[in-house]
Amino acid sequence: ETARQRQAQEAAVRREAELAAGHAEVRLAGFVTVSGRDQDDLRRACAEVHEQAVRARLELHRMYGQQAEAFAFTLPLCRGLR
């Protein structure tokens, strides 16, 4: 057994343990824009989006300081993820 084969076998065992623990086979990324008429409306909308994401077992990360760039990613301009 070579070191490369041993590493491949160890990686397969780790991956099987991750799948058994509920981790997904693939990882997807996307952007979500939340807006509101005023600060209170925005807070409510953010809370609702967060609640729905938790139910769907999604991780959301706010892009503090990058709002303009993040918003541009949600526009239908065919830019895609990088």
PyMOL commands that set and color helices and strands:
alter all, ss='L'
color gray80, all
select helices_A, chain A and resi 3-20+39-55+67-74
alter helices_A, ss='H'
color red, helices_A
deselect
rebuild
show_as cartoon
